Amino acid sequence: MSISLTVLYNPPADPAAFDKHYDEVHAPLASKMPDLQSYTIVRPGPGPDGSAPQYHLVATLTWPSAEAMQAAMGGPEGKAANDDLGNFAQAGVTILVGEEQKVV
């Protein structure tokens, strides 16, 4: 069963600088991790009531297994992506890992 790593990025002080770094530096680093099956991002908009979103960006990366994810995260590409977080994600992140279950 596939395993997903979801990263929830808190709203940054400078959204434009965050987005520039994420798009030009971080995403290319993370996309080089071995055995990565998919990598998607969402930039949430306002809620149905117009309230600000809780997160600025949500990234989901998927591997074929937990072992593949652990190997990728422990390799040079995963370490480079993890080390880069301090360069743009000063507002903090939450990382969730779990088996992927398709509903539709």
Phi and psi restraints in degrees (range 20) as a CNS / XPLOR table:
assign (resid 1 and name C) (resid 2 and name N)
       (resid 2 and name CA) (resid 2 and name C) 1.0 -67.4 20.0 2
assign (resid 2 and name N) (resid 2 and name CA)
       (resid 2 and name C) (resid 3 and name N) 1.0 152.0 20.0 2
assign (resid 2 and name C) (resid 3 and name N)
       (resid 3 and name CA) (resid 3 and name C) 1.0 -121.3 20.0 2
assign (resid 3 and name N) (resid 3 and name CA)
       (resid 3 and name C) (resid 4 and name N) 1.0 138.0 20.0 2
assign (resid 3 and name C) (resid 4 and name N)
       (resid 4 and name CA) (resid 4 and name C) 1.0 -116.6 20.0 2
assign (resid 4 and name N) (resid 4 and name CA)
       (resid 4 and name C) (resid 5 and name N) 1.0 142.5 20.0 2
assign (resid 4 and name C) (resid 5 and name N)
       (resid 5 and name CA) (resid 5 and name C) 1.0 -114.5 20.0 2
assign (resid 5 and name N) (resid 5 and name CA)
       (resid 5 and name C) (resid 6 and name N) 1.0 119.9 20.0 2
assign (resid 5 and name C) (resid 6 and name N)
       (resid 6 and name CA) (resid 6 and name C) 1.0 -112.8 20.0 2
assign (resid 6 and name N) (resid 6 and name CA)
       (resid 6 and name C) (resid 7 and name N) 1.0 130.4 20.0 2
assign (resid 6 and name C) (resid 7 and name N)
       (resid 7 and name CA) (resid 7 and name C) 1.0 -115.2 20.0 2
assign (resid 7 and name N) (resid 7 and name CA)
       (resid 7 and name C) (resid 8 and name N) 1.0 122.6 20.0 2
assign (resid 7 and name C) (resid 8 and name N)
       (resid 8 and name CA) (resid 8 and name C) 1.0 -105.0 20.0 2
assign (resid 8 and name N) (resid 8 and name CA)
       (resid 8 and name C) (resid 9 and name N) 1.0 113.5 20.0 2
assign (resid 8 and name C) (resid 9 and name N)
       (resid 9 and name CA) (resid 9 and name C) 1.0 -95.7 20.0 2
assign (resid 9 and name N) (resid 9 and name CA)
       (resid 9 and name C) (resid 10 and name N) 1.0 123.9 20.0 2
assign (resid 9 and name C) (resid 10 and name N)
       (resid 10 and name CA) (resid 10 and name C) 1.0 -66.0 20.0 2
assign (resid 10 and name N) (resid 10 and name CA)
       (resid 10 and name C) (resid 11 and name N) 1.0 156.1 20.0 2
assign (resid 10 and name C) (resid 11 and name N)
       (resid 11 and name CA) (resid 11 and name C) 1.0 -60.1 20.0 2
assign (resid 11 and name N) (resid 11 and name CA)
       (resid 11 and name C) (resid 12 and name N) 1.0 124.9 20.0 2
assign (resid 11 and name C) (resid 12 and name N)
       (resid 12 and name CA) (resid 12 and name C) 1.0 -81.5 20.0 2
assign (resid 12 and name N) (resid 12 and name CA)
       (resid 12 and name C) (resid 13 and name N) 1.0 161.6 20.0 2
assign (resid 12 and name C) (resid 13 and name N)
       (resid 13 and name CA) (resid 13 and name C) 1.0 -65.7 20.0 2
assign (resid 13 and name N) (resid 13 and name CA)
       (resid 13 and name C) (resid 14 and name N) 1.0 -35.7 20.0 2
assign (resid 13 and name C) (resid 14 and name N)
       (resid 14 and name CA) (resid 14 and name C) 1.0 -124.9 20.0 2
assign (resid 14 and name N) (resid 14 and name CA)
       (resid 14 and name C) (resid 15 and name N) 1.0 88.3 20.0 2
assign (resid 14 and name C) (resid 15 and name N)
       (resid 15 and name CA) (resid 15 and name C) 1.0 -57.4 20.0 2
assign (resid 15 and name N) (resid 15 and name CA)
       (resid 15 and name C) (resid 16 and name N) 1.0 -38.4 20.0 2
assign (resid 15 and name C) (resid 16 and name N)
       (resid 16 and name CA) (resid 16 and name C) 1.0 -65.0 20.0 2
assign (resid 16 and name N) (resid 16 and name CA)
       (resid 16 and name C) (resid 17 and name N) 1.0 -42.8 20.0 2
assign (resid 16 and name C) (resid 17 and name N)
       (resid 17 and name CA) (resid 17 and name C) 1.0 -66.4 20.0 2
assign (resid 17 and name N) (resid 17 and name CA)
       (resid 17 and name C) (resid 18 and name N) 1.0 -40.7 20.0 2
assign (resid 17 and name C) (resid 18 and name N)
       (resid 18 and name CA) (resid 18 and name C) 1.0 -58.5 20.0 2
assign (resid 18 and name N) (resid 18 and name CA)
       (resid 18 and name C) (resid 19 and name N) 1.0 -51.8 20.0 2
assign (resid 18 and name C) (resid 19 and name N)
       (resid 19 and name CA) (resid 19 and name C) 1.0 -61.1 20.0 2
assign (resid 19 and name N) (resid 19 and name CA)
       (resid 19 and name C) (resid 20 and name N) 1.0 -41.3 20.0 2
assign (resid 19 and name C) (resid 20 and name N)
       (resid 20 and name CA) (resid 20 and name C) 1.0 -61.6 20.0 2
assign (resid 20 and name N) (resid 20 and name CA)
       (resid 20 and name C) (resid 21 and name N) 1.0 -48.6 20.0 2
assign (resid 20 and name C) (resid 21 and name N)
       (resid 21 and name CA) (resid 21 and name C) 1.0 -65.2 20.0 2
assign (resid 21 and name N) (resid 21 and name CA)
       (resid 21 and name C) (resid 22 and name N) 1.0 -43.9 20.0 2
assign (resid 21 and name C) (resid 22 and name N)
       (resid 22 and name CA) (resid 22 and name C) 1.0 -59.4 20.0 2
assign (resid 22 and name N) (resid 22 and name CA)
       (resid 22 and name C) (resid 23 and name N) 1.0 -49.7 20.0 2
assign (resid 22 and name C) (resid 23 and name N)
       (resid 23 and name CA) (resid 23 and name C) 1.0 -70.2 20.0 2
assign (resid 23 and name N) (resid 23 and name CA)
       (resid 23 and name C) (resid 24 and name N) 1.0 -37.2 20.0 2
assign (resid 23 and name C) (resid 24 and name N)
       (resid 24 and name CA) (resid 24 and name C) 1.0 -93.9 20.0 2
assign (resid 24 and name N) (resid 24 and name CA)
       (resid 24 and name C) (resid 25 and name N) 1.0 -23.8 20.0 2
assign (resid 24 and name C) (resid 25 and name N)
       (resid 25 and name CA) (resid 25 and name C) 1.0 -120.3 20.0 2
assign (resid 25 and name N) (resid 25 and name CA)
       (resid 25 and name C) (resid 26 and name N) 1.0 -58.3 20.0 2
assign (resid 25 and name C) (resid 26 and name N)
       (resid 26 and name CA) (resid 26 and name C) 1.0 -67.9 20.0 2
assign (resid 26 and name N) (resid 26 and name CA)
       (resid 26 and name C) (resid 27 and name N) 1.0 -49.6 20.0 2
assign (resid 26 and name C) (resid 27 and name N)
       (resid 27 and name CA) (resid 27 and name C) 1.0 -59.1 20.0 2
assign (resid 27 and name N) (resid 27 and name CA)
       (resid 27 and name C) (resid 28 and name N) 1.0 -44.1 20.0 2
assign (resid 27 and name C) (resid 28 and name N)
       (resid 28 and name CA) (resid 28 and name C) 1.0 -61.2 20.0 2
assign (resid 28 and name N) (resid 28 and name CA)
       (resid 28 and name C) (resid 29 and name N) 1.0 -36.8 20.0 2
assign (resid 28 and name C) (resid 29 and name N)
       (resid 29 and name CA) (resid 29 and name C) 1.0 -63.6 20.0 2
assign (resid 29 and name N) (resid 29 and name CA)
       (resid 29 and name C) (resid 30 and name N) 1.0 -51.9 20.0 2
assign (resid 29 and name C) (resid 30 and name N)
       (resid 30 and name CA) (resid 30 and name C) 1.0 -64.0 20.0 2
assign (resid 30 and name N) (resid 30 and name CA)
       (resid 30 and name C) (resid 31 and name N) 1.0 -33.8 20.0 2
assign (resid 30 and name C) (resid 31 and name N)
       (resid 31 and name CA) (resid 31 and name C) 1.0 -69.8 20.0 2
assign (resid 31 and name N) (resid 31 and name CA)
       (resid 31 and name C) (resid 32 and name N) 1.0 -11.1 20.0 2
assign (resid 31 and name C) (resid 32 and name N)
       (resid 32 and name CA) (resid 32 and name C) 1.0 -87.5 20.0 2
assign (resid 32 and name N) (resid 32 and name CA)
       (resid 32 and name C) (resid 33 and name N) 1.0 -2.5 20.0 2
assign (resid 32 and name C) (resid 33 and name N)
       (resid 33 and name CA) (resid 33 and name C) 1.0 -65.6 20.0 2
assign (resid 33 and name N) (resid 33 and name CA)
       (resid 33 and name C) (resid 34 and name N) 1.0 137.3 20.0 2
assign (resid 33 and name C) (resid 34 and name N)
       (resid 34 and name CA) (resid 34 and name C) 1.0 -61.6 20.0 2
assign (resid 34 and name N) (resid 34 and name CA)
       (resid 34 and name C) (resid 35 and name N) 1.0 146.9 20.0 2
assign (resid 34 and name C) (resid 35 and name N)
       (resid 35 and name CA) (resid 35 and name C) 1.0 64.0 20.0 2
assign (resid 35 and name N) (resid 35 and name CA)
       (resid 35 and name C) (resid 36 and name N) 1.0 13.8 20.0 2
assign (resid 35 and name C) (resid 36 and name N)
       (resid 36 and name CA) (resid 36 and name C) 1.0 -67.1 20.0 2
assign (resid 36 and name N) (resid 36 and name CA)
       (resid 36 and name C) (resid 37 and name N) 1.0 121.2 20.0 2
assign (resid 36 and name C) (resid 37 and name N)
       (resid 37 and name CA) (resid 37 and name C) 1.0 -87.2 20.0 2
assign (resid 37 and name N) (resid 37 and name CA)
       (resid 37 and name C) (resid 38 and name N) 1.0 -37.1 20.0 2
assign (resid 37 and name C) (resid 38 and name N)
       (resid 38 and name CA) (resid 38 and name C) 1.0 -154.6 20.0 2
assign (resid 38 and name N) (resid 38 and name CA)
       (resid 38 and name C) (resid 39 and name N) 1.0 156.3 20.0 2
assign (resid 38 and name C) (resid 39 and name N)
       (resid 39 and name CA) (resid 39 and name C) 1.0 -150.0 20.0 2
assign (resid 39 and name N) (resid 39 and name CA)
       (resid 39 and name C) (resid 40 and name N) 1.0 110.6 20.0 2
assign (resid 39 and name C) (resid 40 and name N)
       (resid 40 and name CA) (resid 40 and name C) 1.0 -124.3 20.0 2
assign (resid 40 and name N) (resid 40 and name CA)
       (resid 40 and name C) (resid 41 and name N) 1.0 151.8 20.0 2
assign (resid 40 and name C) (resid 41 and name N)
       (resid 41 and name CA) (resid 41 and name C) 1.0 -130.6 20.0 2
assign (resid 41 and name N) (resid 41 and name CA)
       (resid 41 and name C) (resid 42 and name N) 1.0 152.6 20.0 2
assign (resid 41 and name C) (resid 42 and name N)
       (resid 42 and name CA) (resid 42 and name C) 1.0 -133.9 20.0 2
assign (resid 42 and name N) (resid 42 and name CA)
       (resid 42 and name C) (resid 43 and name N) 1.0 133.4 20.0 2
assign (resid 42 and name C) (resid 43 and name N)
       (resid 43 and name CA) (resid 43 and name C) 1.0 -106.7 20.0 2
assign (resid 43 and name N) (resid 43 and name CA)
       (resid 43 and name C) (resid 44 and name N) 1.0 97.2 20.0 2
assign (resid 43 and name C) (resid 44 and name N)
       (resid 44 and name CA) (resid 44 and name C) 1.0 -59.9 20.0 2
assign (resid 44 and name N) (resid 44 and name CA)
       (resid 44 and name C) (resid 45 and name N) 1.0 143.5 20.0 2
assign (resid 44 and name C) (resid 45 and name N)
       (resid 45 and name CA) (resid 45 and name C) 1.0 -98.0 20.0 2
assign (resid 45 and name N) (resid 45 and name CA)
       (resid 45 and name C) (resid 46 and name N) 1.0 -173.8 20.0 2
assign (resid 45 and name C) (resid 46 and name N)
       (resid 46 and name CA) (resid 46 and name C) 1.0 -60.2 20.0 2
assign (resid 46 and name N) (resid 46 and name CA)
       (resid 46 and name C) (resid 47 and name N) 1.0 152.2 20.0 2
assign (resid 46 and name C) (resid 47 and name N)
       (resid 47 and name CA) (resid 47 and name C) 1.0 -70.8 20.0 2
assign (resid 47 and name N) (resid 47 and name CA)
       (resid 47 and name C) (resid 48 and name N) 1.0 173.3 20.0 2
assign (resid 47 and name C) (resid 48 and name N)
       (resid 48 and name CA) (resid 48 and name C) 1.0 -55.8 20.0 2
assign (resid 48 and name N) (resid 48 and name CA)
       (resid 48 and name C) (resid 49 and name N) 1.0 -27.7 20.0 2
assign (resid 48 and name C) (resid 49 and name N)
       (resid 49 and name CA) (resid 49 and name C) 1.0 -93.9 20.0 2
assign (resid 49 and name N) (resid 49 and name CA)
       (resid 49 and name C) (resid 50 and name N) 1.0 6.7 20.0 2
assign (resid 49 and name C) (resid 50 and name N)
       (resid 50 and name CA) (resid 50 and name C) 1.0 87.9 20.0 2
assign (resid 50 and name N) (resid 50 and name CA)
       (resid 50 and name C) (resid 51 and name N) 1.0 -0.2 20.0 2
assign (resid 50 and name C) (resid 51 and name N)
       (resid 51 and name CA) (resid 51 and name C) 1.0 -69.9 20.0 2
assign (resid 51 and name N) (resid 51 and name CA)
       (resid 51 and name C) (resid 52 and name N) 1.0 152.1 20.0 2
assign (resid 51 and name C) (resid 52 and name N)
       (resid 52 and name CA) (resid 52 and name C) 1.0 -64.8 20.0 2
assign (resid 52 and name N) (resid 52 and name CA)
       (resid 52 and name C) (resid 53 and name N) 1.0 144.1 20.0 2
assign (resid 52 and name C) (resid 53 and name N)
       (resid 53 and name CA) (resid 53 and name C) 1.0 -68.0 20.0 2
assign (resid 53 and name N) (resid 53 and name CA)
       (resid 53 and name C) (resid 54 and name N) 1.0 151.0 20.0 2
assign (resid 53 and name C) (resid 54 and name N)
       (resid 54 and name CA) (resid 54 and name C) 1.0 -70.7 20.0 2
assign (resid 54 and name N) (resid 54 and name CA)
       (resid 54 and name C) (resid 55 and name N) 1.0 -30.1 20.0 2
assign (resid 54 and name C) (resid 55 and name N)
       (resid 55 and name CA) (resid 55 and name C) 1.0 -122.3 20.0 2
assign (resid 55 and name N) (resid 55 and name CA)
       (resid 55 and name C) (resid 56 and name N) 1.0 147.9 20.0 2
assign (resid 55 and name C) (resid 56 and name N)
       (resid 56 and name CA) (resid 56 and name C) 1.0 -81.8 20.0 2
assign (resid 56 and name N) (resid 56 and name CA)
       (resid 56 and name C) (resid 57 and name N) 1.0 -38.8 20.0 2
assign (resid 56 and name C) (resid 57 and name N)
       (resid 57 and name CA) (resid 57 and name C) 1.0 -149.1 20.0 2
assign (resid 57 and name N) (resid 57 and name CA)
       (resid 57 and name C) (resid 58 and name N) 1.0 143.3 20.0 2
assign (resid 57 and name C) (resid 58 and name N)
       (resid 58 and name CA) (resid 58 and name C) 1.0 -125.0 20.0 2
assign (resid 58 and name N) (resid 58 and name CA)
       (resid 58 and name C) (resid 59 and name N) 1.0 121.7 20.0 2
assign (resid 58 and name C) (resid 59 and name N)
       (resid 59 and name CA) (resid 59 and name C) 1.0 -114.4 20.0 2
assign (resid 59 and name N) (resid 59 and name CA)
       (resid 59 and name C) (resid 60 and name N) 1.0 136.7 20.0 2
assign (resid 59 and name C) (resid 60 and name N)
       (resid 60 and name CA) (resid 60 and name C) 1.0 -127.3 20.0 2
assign (resid 60 and name N) (resid 60 and name CA)
       (resid 60 and name C) (resid 61 and name N) 1.0 122.8 20.0 2
assign (resid 60 and name C) (resid 61 and name N)
       (resid 61 and name CA) (resid 61 and name C) 1.0 -116.3 20.0 2
assign (resid 61 and name N) (resid 61 and name CA)
       (resid 61 and name C) (resid 62 and name N) 1.0 137.4 20.0 2
assign (resid 61 and name C) (resid 62 and name N)
       (resid 62 and name CA) (resid 62 and name C) 1.0 -127.3 20.0 2
assign (resid 62 and name N) (resid 62 and name CA)
       (resid 62 and name C) (resid 63 and name N) 1.0 136.6 20.0 2
assign (resid 62 and name C) (resid 63 and name N)
       (resid 63 and name CA) (resid 63 and name C) 1.0 -122.9 20.0 2
assign (resid 63 and name N) (resid 63 and name CA)
       (resid 63 and name C) (resid 64 and name N) 1.0 164.0 20.0 2
assign (resid 63 and name C) (resid 64 and name N)
       (resid 64 and name CA) (resid 64 and name C) 1.0 -70.2 20.0 2
assign (resid 64 and name N) (resid 64 and name CA)
       (resid 64 and name C) (resid 65 and name N) 1.0 -19.5 20.0 2
assign (resid 64 and name C) (resid 65 and name N)
       (resid 65 and name CA) (resid 65 and name C) 1.0 -159.8 20.0 2
assign (resid 65 and name N) (resid 65 and name CA)
       (resid 65 and name C) (resid 66 and name N) 1.0 164.5 20.0 2
assign (resid 65 and name C) (resid 66 and name N)
       (resid 66 and name CA) (resid 66 and name C) 1.0 -63.4 20.0 2
assign (resid 66 and name N) (resid 66 and name CA)
       (resid 66 and name C) (resid 67 and name N) 1.0 -36.5 20.0 2
assign (resid 66 and name C) (resid 67 and name N)
       (resid 67 and name CA) (resid 67 and name C) 1.0 -64.3 20.0 2
assign (resid 67 and name N) (resid 67 and name CA)
       (resid 67 and name C) (resid 68 and name N) 1.0 -40.6 20.0 2
assign (resid 67 and name C) (resid 68 and name N)
       (resid 68 and name CA) (resid 68 and name C) 1.0 -65.5 20.0 2
assign (resid 68 and name N) (resid 68 and name CA)
       (resid 68 and name C) (resid 69 and name N) 1.0 -40.7 20.0 2
assign (resid 68 and name C) (resid 69 and name N)
       (resid 69 and name CA) (resid 69 and name C) 1.0 -63.8 20.0 2
assign (resid 69 and name N) (resid 69 and name CA)
       (resid 69 and name C) (resid 70 and name N) 1.0 -46.0 20.0 2
assign (resid 69 and name C) (resid 70 and name N)
       (resid 70 and name CA) (resid 70 and name C) 1.0 -62.3 20.0 2
assign (resid 70 and name N) (resid 70 and name CA)
       (resid 70 and name C) (resid 71 and name N) 1.0 -40.7 20.0 2
assign (resid 70 and name C) (resid 71 and name N)
       (resid 71 and name CA) (resid 71 and name C) 1.0 -64.7 20.0 2
assign (resid 71 and name N) (resid 71 and name CA)
       (resid 71 and name C) (resid 72 and name N) 1.0 -42.0 20.0 2
assign (resid 71 and name C) (resid 72 and name N)
       (resid 72 and name CA) (resid 72 and name C) 1.0 -65.9 20.0 2
assign (resid 72 and name N) (resid 72 and name CA)
       (resid 72 and name C) (resid 73 and name N) 1.0 -43.6 20.0 2
assign (resid 72 and name C) (resid 73 and name N)
       (resid 73 and name CA) (resid 73 and name C) 1.0 -67.9 20.0 2
assign (resid 73 and name N) (resid 73 and name CA)
       (resid 73 and name C) (resid 74 and name N) 1.0 -30.6 20.0 2
assign (resid 73 and name C) (resid 74 and name N)
       (resid 74 and name CA) (resid 74 and name C) 1.0 -85.5 20.0 2
assign (resid 74 and name N) (resid 74 and name CA)
       (resid 74 and name C) (resid 75 and name N) 1.0 -11.0 20.0 2
assign (resid 74 and name C) (resid 75 and name N)
       (resid 75 and name CA) (resid 75 and name C) 1.0 -82.9 20.0 2
assign (resid 75 and name N) (resid 75 and name CA)
       (resid 75 and name C) (resid 76 and name N) 1.0 178.0 20.0 2
assign (resid 75 and name C) (resid 76 and name N)
       (resid 76 and name CA) (resid 76 and name C) 1.0 -61.5 20.0 2
assign (resid 76 and name N) (resid 76 and name CA)
       (resid 76 and name C) (resid 77 and name N) 1.0 -35.7 20.0 2
assign (resid 76 and name C) (resid 77 and name N)
       (resid 77 and name CA) (resid 77 and name C) 1.0 -67.9 20.0 2
assign (resid 77 and name N) (resid 77 and name CA)
       (resid 77 and name C) (resid 78 and name N) 1.0 -43.9 20.0 2
assign (resid 77 and name C) (resid 78 and name N)
       (resid 78 and name CA) (resid 78 and name C) 1.0 -65.6 20.0 2
assign (resid 78 and name N) (resid 78 and name CA)
       (resid 78 and name C) (resid 79 and name N) 1.0 -40.4 20.0 2
assign (resid 78 and name C) (resid 79 and name N)
       (resid 79 and name CA) (resid 79 and name C) 1.0 -65.6 20.0 2
assign (resid 79 and name N) (resid 79 and name CA)
       (resid 79 and name C) (resid 80 and name N) 1.0 -39.3 20.0 2
assign (resid 79 and name C) (resid 80 and name N)
       (resid 80 and name CA) (resid 80 and name C) 1.0 -63.4 20.0 2
assign (resid 80 and name N) (resid 80 and name CA)
       (resid 80 and name C) (resid 81 and name N) 1.0 -43.5 20.0 2
assign (resid 80 and name C) (resid 81 and name N)
       (resid 81 and name CA) (resid 81 and name C) 1.0 -65.1 20.0 2
assign (resid 81 and name N) (resid 81 and name CA)
       (resid 81 and name C) (resid 82 and name N) 1.0 -43.8 20.0 2
assign (resid 81 and name C) (resid 82 and name N)
       (resid 82 and name CA) (resid 82 and name C) 1.0 -64.3 20.0 2
assign (resid 82 and name N) (resid 82 and name CA)
       (resid 82 and name C) (resid 83 and name N) 1.0 -43.2 20.0 2
assign (resid 82 and name C) (resid 83 and name N)
       (resid 83 and name CA) (resid 83 and name C) 1.0 -63.7 20.0 2
assign (resid 83 and name N) (resid 83 and name CA)
       (resid 83 and name C) (resid 84 and name N) 1.0 -28.2 20.0 2
assign (resid 83 and name C) (resid 84 and name N)
       (resid 84 and name CA) (resid 84 and name C) 1.0 -73.2 20.0 2
assign (resid 84 and name N) (resid 84 and name CA)
       (resid 84 and name C) (resid 85 and name N) 1.0 -19.7 20.0 2
assign (resid 84 and name C) (resid 85 and name N)
       (resid 85 and name CA) (resid 85 and name C) 1.0 -53.6 20.0 2
assign (resid 85 and name N) (resid 85 and name CA)
       (resid 85 and name C) (resid 86 and name N) 1.0 -39.5 20.0 2
assign (resid 85 and name C) (resid 86 and name N)
       (resid 86 and name CA) (resid 86 and name C) 1.0 -65.8 20.0 2
assign (resid 86 and name N) (resid 86 and name CA)
       (resid 86 and name C) (resid 87 and name N) 1.0 -14.9 20.0 2
assign (resid 86 and name C) (resid 87 and name N)
       (resid 87 and name CA) (resid 87 and name C) 1.0 -81.8 20.0 2
assign (resid 87 and name N) (resid 87 and name CA)
       (resid 87 and name C) (resid 88 and name N) 1.0 -15.3 20.0 2
assign (resid 87 and name C) (resid 88 and name N)
       (resid 88 and name CA) (resid 88 and name C) 1.0 -148.5 20.0 2
assign (resid 88 and name N) (resid 88 and name CA)
       (resid 88 and name C) (resid 89 and name N) 1.0 -16.6 20.0 2
assign (resid 88 and name C) (resid 89 and name N)
       (resid 89 and name CA) (resid 89 and name C) 1.0 -106.7 20.0 2
assign (resid 89 and name N) (resid 89 and name CA)
       (resid 89 and name C) (resid 90 and name N) 1.0 46.7 20.0 2
assign (resid 89 and name C) (resid 90 and name N)
       (resid 90 and name CA) (resid 90 and name C) 1.0 -64.1 20.0 2
assign (resid 90 and name N) (resid 90 and name CA)
       (resid 90 and name C) (resid 91 and name N) 1.0 -23.2 20.0 2
assign (resid 90 and name C) (resid 91 and name N)
       (resid 91 and name CA) (resid 91 and name C) 1.0 -74.5 20.0 2
assign (resid 91 and name N) (resid 91 and name CA)
       (resid 91 and name C) (resid 92 and name N) 1.0 -11.4 20.0 2
assign (resid 91 and name C) (resid 92 and name N)
       (resid 92 and name CA) (resid 92 and name C) 1.0 103.7 20.0 2
assign (resid 92 and name N) (resid 92 and name CA)
       (resid 92 and name C) (resid 93 and name N) 1.0 158.3 20.0 2
assign (resid 92 and name C) (resid 93 and name N)
       (resid 93 and name CA) (resid 93 and name C) 1.0 -137.7 20.0 2
assign (resid 93 and name N) (resid 93 and name CA)
       (resid 93 and name C) (resid 94 and name N) 1.0 155.9 20.0 2
assign (resid 93 and name C) (resid 94 and name N)
       (resid 94 and name CA) (resid 94 and name C) 1.0 -119.8 20.0 2
assign (resid 94 and name N) (resid 94 and name CA)
       (resid 94 and name C) (resid 95 and name N) 1.0 132.7 20.0 2
assign (resid 94 and name C) (resid 95 and name N)
       (resid 95 and name CA) (resid 95 and name C) 1.0 -116.6 20.0 2
assign (resid 95 and name N) (resid 95 and name CA)
       (resid 95 and name C) (resid 96 and name N) 1.0 128.6 20.0 2
assign (resid 95 and name C) (resid 96 and name N)
       (resid 96 and name CA) (resid 96 and name C) 1.0 -120.2 20.0 2
assign (resid 96 and name N) (resid 96 and name CA)
       (resid 96 and name C) (resid 97 and name N) 1.0 138.4 20.0 2
assign (resid 96 and name C) (resid 97 and name N)
       (resid 97 and name CA) (resid 97 and name C) 1.0 -129.9 20.0 2
assign (resid 97 and name N) (resid 97 and name CA)
       (resid 97 and name C) (resid 98 and name N) 1.0 134.5 20.0 2
assign (resid 97 and name C) (resid 98 and name N)
       (resid 98 and name CA) (resid 98 and name C) 1.0 -168.8 20.0 2
assign (resid 98 and name N) (resid 98 and name CA)
       (resid 98 and name C) (resid 99 and name N) 1.0 163.8 20.0 2
assign (resid 98 and name C) (resid 99 and name N)
       (resid 99 and name CA) (resid 99 and name C) 1.0 -68.7 20.0 2
assign (resid 99 and name N) (resid 99 and name CA)
       (resid 99 and name C) (resid 100 and name N) 1.0 138.6 20.0 2
assign (resid 99 and name C) (resid 100 and name N)
       (resid 100 and name CA) (resid 100 and name C) 1.0 -82.5 20.0 2
assign (resid 100 and name N) (resid 100 and name CA)
       (resid 100 and name C) (resid 101 and name N) 1.0 135.4 20.0 2
assign (resid 100 and name C) (resid 101 and name N)
       (resid 101 and name CA) (resid 101 and name C) 1.0 -127.3 20.0 2
assign (resid 101 and name N) (resid 101 and name CA)
       (resid 101 and name C) (resid 102 and name N) 1.0 116.5 20.0 2
assign (resid 101 and name C) (resid 102 and name N)
       (resid 102 and name CA) (resid 102 and name C) 1.0 -77.0 20.0 2
assign (resid 102 and name N) (resid 102 and name CA)
       (resid 102 and name C) (resid 103 and name N) 1.0 132.0 20.0 2
assign (resid 102 and name C) (resid 103 and name N)
       (resid 103 and name CA) (resid 103 and name C) 1.0 -102.0 20.0 2
assign (resid 103 and name N) (resid 103 and name CA)
       (resid 103 and name C) (resid 104 and name N) 1.0 -42.1 20.0 2
